[in-house]
Amino acid sequence: MSAASDKPTRRRGLTWIAAGTLLLTVVGLLYSTVLGAIGGVKTLDITKQLGNRPTQQVYNGPTGPLNILVMGSDTRQGQDNRLTGQGGNLSDTTVLVHVFDGRTKAQGVSIQRDSMVQMPACDRGNGTVAPAGLRMFNQAYRIGGPACTVKTVESLTGLYIHHFVVVDFNGFIKVVDAVGGVPVCLANPVDAPKAHLKLPAGNQVLTGFQALGWVRAREGVGDGSDLSRIKRQQLFMGSLVRTITSTKVLTNPVTLVDVLNAVAKALTTDSSLGERNAMRDLALSLRKIKPASVRFMSVPVRPYPADRNRLQWLPGKSAQLWAALKSDRPWPPVPTAAEAAAKVTIAPSGVRVQVLNGTGVDGRASAVAAQLRTLGYAVTKTATAPALVTETTLKYGRGREDSVKTLAVATGLTPVFDASLGKTIVLTVGPNGVTAKKVTVAKRPTPGELAQQGITADTEQCVSTK
């Protein structure tokens, strides 16, 4: 293959290394307490190129809200030329990270590269200015590097960007390998030749090279859309958060230093974040954030009318998103427990459950099992419980959050997670018994809708690759 024909494939691959590498940056900023002490982080001052800016949010000292714009650069070149734009580079993956007041939770919003947006005039970095105009979002980085991207995001959202981070994809494989790989669960086998990725179904730990293919793959995985890929990347981000914040990384000095050095060498930040101890102090202020408090979503979009291969931000919902973050509120609003429980997406036929008799009275489990089968549930086992119980309980193992919700709504029971159950749902009948009713199953969201709804970093689920 000639150099000319190979170039597009290489660029496409590097583009999607961003998904994983971006999270390495976010994790480094949100969870590391020593990153600021590690050398190798490069800085860039873009202040003069930004012009008029939005008003800053009220900044409550070291625990106030802030916005960090994370960009991925697809270049393999050195640091000196890659951050100026000037037509050669792309940042096809961009995440706006909003850290809420108190710094115990954060929300990451993926901005789709194919979004058609109104860009402001931008300094190209070579003495010329690109006029304002309607362009695809990822053109901002090509035109004026991080300065134009920050300026565009501020213009579109009204949010003041306190810090930016540019990720060098070259360190991606080394960082993933440094943490010992990233776990994923696949509902189906993956065969994506263009991404050099072939994986069986089930749980596995991806090496750096495999992770590269996983975050870059488009053809042969899912429906081939960017929105489907963003959803998959969000789950990868969550797994990476859990891996880096796990005991095996944080309590192992050798592993931790390897990870932090790899992250540090992959970053270029704004000049203020590069000041002495600034990154360390920021990381310390964010040390209480847990995976369950980090939410990933994407900008609400629809197909662009003039070109179905492009996207358009939904005017109402995107405005609500930016207004909420500007007011330091999560979006969409977190549903109440009752609202969340009432939304059933798995039909009874897709719910496998074991029914145990915890009453000491013969036949109680069989009677409940018969009732559940009549309603369409797949009862895989009836047996006597290991011990008597005082009331009926519903417990579930890892990866059964959606399935158990169907049974919870049907029975009125509150499901309880039990890691010892593996991937099983167990209904233990107590003296008070249980009666199941029919449930209404909501339309299952598309991958694009799921990406826009978002997930938290503690979400674990198998990815459908069909």
VOGU-3710 file (C-alpha; in Angstrom, 3 decimals, decimal comma):
1> msaasdkptr> 0,000/0,000/0,000  1,347/3,446/-0,887  1,959/6,130/1,677  -0,818/8,212/0,143  -3,421/5,461/0,387  -2,358/4,547/3,937  -2,699/8,024/5,395  -6,523/8,178/5,749  -6,623/4,834/7,583  -3,918/5,919/9,992
11> rrgltwiaag> -5,690/9,200/10,723  -9,020/7,483/11,296  -7,363/5,141/13,780  -5,691/7,914/15,717  -8,910/9,874/15,767  -10,665/7,216/17,790  -7,821/6,594/20,169  -9,153/9,839/21,616  -12,082/8,174/23,351  -9,899/6,237/25,745
21> tllltvvgll> -7,113/8,768/25,998  -9,521/11,577/26,840  -10,636/9,672/29,867  -7,079/9,097/30,949  -6,830/12,866/31,075  -10,081/13,250/32,977  -9,078/10,524/35,407  -5,671/12,100/35,866  -7,279/15,427/36,669  -10,139/14,102/38,755
31> ystvlgaigg> -8,484/11,374/40,762  -4,724/11,699/40,886  -3,327/13,353/43,977  0,214/13,450/42,698  -0,040/14,171/38,974  1,139/17,731/39,464  4,401/16,425/40,865  5,143/14,340/37,772  7,151/16,029/35,043  6,403/16,135/31,343
41> vktlditkql> 3,160/18,136/31,105  3,454/20,771/28,353  1,624/24,121/28,397  0,256/26,611/25,859  -0,954/30,186/26,421  -3,989/30,980/24,208  -5,339/33,950/26,177  -4,715/36,554/23,445  -6,538/34,471/20,814  -9,824/34,173/22,729
51> gnrptqqvyn> -11,057/37,780/22,593  -14,343/38,541/24,381  -15,353/35,697/26,671  -18,431/34,637/28,670  -18,732/35,743/32,275  -17,140/33,287/34,675  -19,355/31,300/37,015  -19,158/32,268/40,669  -15,910/30,691/41,776  -16,088/29,512/45,370
61> gptgplnilv> -12,376/29,235/45,910  -10,729/25,827/45,503  -14,069/23,953/45,584  -16,069/26,047/43,128  -17,483/24,826/39,790  -15,267/24,762/36,742  -15,246/23,683/33,101  -12,421/21,730/31,502  -12,373/21,229/27,726  -10,569/18,037/26,741
71> mgsdtrqgqd> -9,443/17,618/23,125  -7,718/14,779/21,312  -5,118/15,468/18,648  -4,629/12,928/15,872  -1,107/14,010/14,902  1,975/11,857/15,411  4,297/14,808/15,204  6,102/16,679/17,959  4,549/19,239/20,250  5,847/22,429/18,627
81> nrltgqggnl> 3,633/22,465/15,530  0,635/20,329/16,367  -1,278/22,856/18,478  -1,514/25,706/15,997  -4,177/24,324/13,664  -3,194/25,725/10,253  -5,015/23,045/8,314  -3,075/19,943/9,327  -4,580/18,616/12,514  -7,959/17,444/13,754
91> sdttvlvhvf> -9,560/17,018/17,145  -12,369/14,641/16,302  -13,136/13,837/19,927  -13,919/16,670/22,320  -15,367/16,374/25,826  -16,533/19,275/27,992  -16,091/18,265/31,634  -18,142/20,280/34,139  -17,126/19,833/37,765  -19,943/20,859/40,080
101> dgrtkaqgvs> -19,658/23,143/43,094  -18,209/21,214/46,011  -16,209/19,063/43,566  -17,777/15,753/44,507  -19,381/15,082/41,111  -18,754/15,850/37,444  -20,454/15,586/34,059  -18,669/14,952/30,778  -20,420/16,008/27,554  -19,135/14,599/24,254
111> iqrdsmvqmp> -19,400/17,080/21,373  -19,948/15,207/18,114  -17,317/15,864/15,480  -19,930/15,917/12,662  -22,074/18,636/14,282  -22,739/21,607/12,016  -22,205/24,703/14,175  -21,783/28,458/13,803  -18,106/29,095/14,435  -16,758/32,537/15,416
121> acdrgngtva> -13,863/34,178/13,593  -10,620/32,459/14,631  -6,941/33,316/14,600  -5,229/30,681/12,483  -1,983/31,147/14,370  -0,076/32,212/11,245  -1,051/35,877/11,089  -4,387/35,368/9,327  -7,959/35,118/10,607  -10,604/32,614/9,463
131> paglrmfnqa> -13,991/34,376/9,133  -17,011/33,265/11,118  -19,237/30,717/9,409  -21,256/27,516/9,517  -18,839/24,586/9,666  -18,468/21,068/10,992  -17,360/21,267/14,635  -14,061/19,429/14,220  -12,911/22,092/11,742  -12,280/24,424/14,681
141> yriggpactv> -9,150/22,541/15,695  -7,950/22,297/12,107  -8,335/26,064/11,654  -6,931/27,389/14,916  -5,991/24,562/17,247  -7,177/24,569/20,873  -7,675/28,348/20,890  -10,323/28,172/18,136  -11,934/25,111/19,716  -12,203/26,797/23,116
151> ktvesltgly> -13,502/29,984/21,492  -16,101/28,011/19,509  -17,343/26,098/22,554  -17,600/29,275/24,620  -19,494/30,992/21,794  -21,933/28,096/21,368  -22,575/27,284/25,030  -22,084/30,548/26,933  -19,863/28,612/29,355  -16,511/29,976/30,485
161> ihhfvvvdfn> -13,777/27,384/29,935  -11,453/27,537/32,923  -8,921/25,017/31,615  -8,210/23,015/28,486  -6,286/19,816/27,954  -5,026/18,430/24,647  -4,273/14,716/24,543  -1,424/13,238/22,531  -2,740/9,874/21,346  0,752/8,428/21,073
171> gfikvvdavg> 0,726/7,480/24,765  -2,638/5,743/24,690  -1,449/2,151/24,332  1,236/2,572/26,991  -1,213/4,011/29,506  -3,764/1,226/29,011  -1,016/-1,340/29,381  0,311/0,474/32,463  -2,999/-0,025/34,291  -3,000/-3,714/33,370
181> gvpvclanpv> -5,613/-3,441/30,631  -9,260/-2,344/30,647  -12,159/-4,798/31,251  -15,081/-4,859/28,804  -18,080/-7,115/28,307  -19,225/-8,015/24,792  -22,711/-9,364/24,150  -21,556/-10,619/20,732  -18,221/-11,419/19,054  -16,408/-8,535/17,340
191> dapkahlklp> -14,818/-8,824/13,921  -13,633/-5,417/12,685  -10,760/-5,963/10,202  -10,149/-2,247/9,585  -9,562/-1,768/13,315  -7,461/-4,967/13,482  -9,860/-6,221/16,135  -11,264/-9,713/16,577  -12,715/-10,581/19,979  -15,015/-13,310/21,330
201> agnqvltgfq> -18,216/-12,554/23,241  -18,089/-12,282/27,024  -15,935/-10,614/29,674  -12,330/-9,824/28,830  -9,523/-7,395/29,528  -8,295/-5,370/26,544  -4,593/-4,693/26,097  -3,495/-1,294/24,843  -3,473/-2,393/21,207  -6,889/-4,035/21,509
211> algwvrareg> -8,272/-0,963/23,280  -6,998/1,159/20,395  -9,037/-0,938/17,992  -12,059/-0,939/20,315  -12,307/2,854/20,526  -11,559/3,384/16,821  -13,800/0,674/15,348  -16,810/1,777/13,364  -17,474/-0,754/10,636  -18,263/-4,208/11,972
221> vgdgsdlsri> -19,322/-2,923/15,409  -22,846/-1,727/16,250  -24,809/0,160/13,606  -21,707/1,946/12,333  -22,846/5,403/13,460  -20,866/7,947/15,463  -23,615/7,996/18,093  -23,372/4,227/18,541  -19,616/4,532/18,854  -19,936/7,333/21,424
231> krqqlfmgsl> -22,151/5,097/23,569  -19,526/2,350/23,400  -16,812/4,854/24,249  -18,766/6,066/27,281  -18,838/2,525/28,669  -15,118/2,202/27,966  -14,534/5,496/29,794  -16,445/4,214/32,794  -14,427/1,004/32,876  -11,206/2,970/32,631
241> vrtitstkvl> -12,291/5,204/35,528  -12,987/2,152/37,660  -9,675/0,577/36,684  -7,533/3,614/37,431  -9,326/4,349/40,694  -9,170/0,734/41,817  -7,058/-0,425/44,709  -4,683/-2,352/42,462  -3,578/0,895/40,804  -3,753/3,436/43,616
251> tnpvtlvdvl> -2,016/1,259/46,207  0,726/-0,005/43,919  3,462/2,688/43,809  5,164/1,254/40,711  1,928/0,987/38,726  0,728/4,417/39,858  3,963/6,153/38,835  3,942/4,360/35,464  0,357/5,466/34,837  0,921/9,059/35,917
261> navakalttd> 4,077/9,398/33,862  2,290/8,044/30,793  -0,662/10,410/31,334  1,586/13,403/31,954  3,587/12,815/28,775  0,354/12,658/26,765  -0,893/16,100/27,853  -0,662/19,736/26,839  -2,620/22,154/29,053  -3,374/25,848/29,361
271> sslgernamr> -0,606/27,887/30,930  -2,453/28,488/34,223  -2,899/24,766/34,800  0,799/24,329/34,149  1,831/26,722/36,903  3,715/25,274/39,858  1,506/22,897/41,878  -1,655/24,005/40,007  -2,509/20,574/38,626  -1,683/18,895/41,909
281> dlalslrkik> -3,914/21,330/43,805  -6,724/20,794/41,309  -6,413/17,027/41,637  -6,459/17,269/45,436  -9,641/19,351/45,302  -11,290/16,609/43,215  -10,143/13,580/45,169  -13,597/12,898/46,644  -15,229/12,296/43,257  -16,233/8,649/42,838
291> pasvrfmsvp> -17,086/6,711/39,638  -20,806/6,794/40,484  -20,597/10,606/40,546  -19,036/10,970/37,078  -21,663/11,059/34,312  -20,962/10,843/30,572  -23,405/11,960/27,891  -23,386/13,670/24,492  -24,989/16,802/23,087  -28,625/16,126/22,048
301> vrpypadrnr> -28,633/16,055/18,233  -30,676/15,190/15,157  -29,684/14,670/11,501  -28,722/17,890/9,727  -31,486/18,726/7,194  -29,156/19,534/4,309  -26,902/16,489/4,790  -28,036/13,331/6,595  -24,387/12,430/7,215  -24,034/15,489/9,456
311> lqwlpgksaq> -25,657/16,354/12,782  -27,459/19,374/14,204  -27,771/20,241/17,880  -31,389/20,060/19,056  -32,154/23,731/19,781  -34,351/23,200/22,831  -32,545/20,368/24,585  -29,008/21,579/23,882  -29,949/25,027/25,212  -31,361/23,369/28,349
321> lwaalksdrp> -28,122/21,415/28,773  -25,870/24,482/28,590  -28,222/26,538/30,787  -28,191/23,790/33,418  -24,394/23,544/33,489  -24,098/27,324/33,549  -26,308/27,248/36,654  -24,225/24,378/38,034  -27,063/21,857/37,740  -26,849/18,330/36,216
331> wppvptaaea> -28,728/17,644/32,987  -30,901/15,831/32,286  -32,378/16,136/35,792  -31,678/13,016/37,841  -34,927/10,984/37,977  -36,410/10,006/41,289  -36,087/6,382/42,389  -39,760/5,821/41,549  -39,367/7,302/38,060  -36,281/5,231/37,359
341> aakvtiapsg> -37,884/2,023/38,623  -41,046/2,549/36,583  -39,200/2,629/33,258  -39,046/-1,015/32,188  -37,014/-1,807/29,054  -36,590/-5,596/29,377  -39,625/-7,794/28,645  -40,421/-10,624/31,101  -39,246/-13,150/28,497  -35,773/-11,655/28,796
351> vrvqvlngtg> -35,641/-12,025/32,591  -34,093/-15,200/34,025  -34,787/-15,723/37,707  -34,326/-18,343/40,407  -37,136/-18,721/42,956  -36,230/-19,985/46,438  -38,519/-20,967/49,295  -37,510/-19,222/52,513  -40,716/-19,960/54,445  -40,264/-23,557/55,559
361> vdgrasavaa> -43,673/-24,356/54,033  -43,609/-26,779/51,094  -44,766/-25,552/47,684  -44,369/-21,793/48,160  -41,534/-21,406/45,645  -43,286/-23,613/43,071  -46,484/-21,544/43,313  -44,621/-18,257/42,748  -42,590/-19,817/39,927  -45,787/-20,948/38,180
371> qlrtlgyavt> -47,221/-17,434/38,466  -44,054/-15,918/36,980  -43,957/-18,397/34,103  -47,570/-17,524/33,264  -46,455/-13,889/32,919  -43,584/-14,902/30,620  -40,574/-14,949/32,974  -37,857/-17,562/32,498  -37,690/-19,339/35,869  -34,438/-21,289/35,750
381> ktatapalvt> -34,577/-22,914/39,184  -36,853/-23,530/42,174  -35,322/-24,710/45,437  -35,263/-24,340/49,191  -33,417/-21,254/50,431  -30,237/-21,820/52,483  -31,985/-20,219/55,469  -35,447/-19,030/56,482  -36,242/-15,356/55,773  -38,619/-12,964/57,506
391> ettlkygrgr> -39,871/-11,366/54,278  -39,716/-11,833/50,521  -36,520/-10,478/48,934  -35,318/-9,761/45,409  -31,554/-9,779/44,837  -29,470/-9,511/41,697  -25,885/-9,902/40,552  -23,618/-7,882/38,288  -25,014/-6,814/34,918  -28,645/-7,541/35,816
401> edsvktlava> -29,712/-3,982/36,664  -32,126/-3,657/33,739  -33,551/-7,177/34,020  -34,241/-6,977/37,744  -36,043/-3,657/37,235  -38,775/-5,483/35,294  -39,330/-7,935/38,121  -39,159/-5,160/40,736  -41,933/-3,193/39,040  -44,016/-6,365/38,631
411> tgltpvfdas> -43,723/-7,406/42,300  -43,294/-4,067/44,079  -40,109/-5,371/45,696  -36,982/-3,253/46,123  -34,062/-5,024/44,405  -30,803/-5,374/46,332  -27,412/-5,877/44,667  -25,465/-8,925/45,866  -22,040/-9,451/44,276  -21,954/-13,080/45,462
421> lgktivltvg> -24,766/-13,945/43,031  -22,567/-13,522/39,962  -24,988/-12,680/37,144  -28,082/-14,211/38,698  -31,443/-12,838/39,883  -32,853/-14,579/42,959  -36,371/-14,143/44,347  -36,623/-15,632/47,842  -40,209/-16,121/49,005  -40,872/-15,132/52,613
431> pngvtakkvt> -43,909/-15,486/54,903  -45,517/-12,367/53,399  -45,488/-13,987/49,933  -45,415/-12,077/46,653  -47,788/-11,353/43,774  -46,585/-10,327/40,327  -48,544/-8,165/37,895  -48,180/-7,405/34,208  -45,750/-4,629/33,283  -45,603/-2,212/30,377
441> vakrptpgel> -42,308/-2,407/28,515  -40,994/0,899/27,172  -39,398/1,146/23,752  -35,710/0,353/24,128  -33,587/3,440/23,351  -31,364/3,393/20,285  -27,570/3,561/20,829  -27,701/7,237/19,852  -30,423/7,957/22,400  -28,467/6,088/25,065
451> aqqgitadte> -25,358/8,138/24,284  -27,323/11,360/24,708  -28,975/10,167/27,927  -25,584/9,302/29,344  -24,244/6,872/31,919  -22,306/7,108/35,157  -18,770/5,778/35,383  -19,860/2,916/37,650  -22,213/1,502/34,996  -21,301/-1,999/33,875
461> qcvstk> -23,093/-3,633/30,967  -22,348/-5,804/27,982  -22,028/-3,961/24,689  -24,098/-5,238/21,793  -21,948/-5,271/18,687  -24,753/-6,062/16,242
//
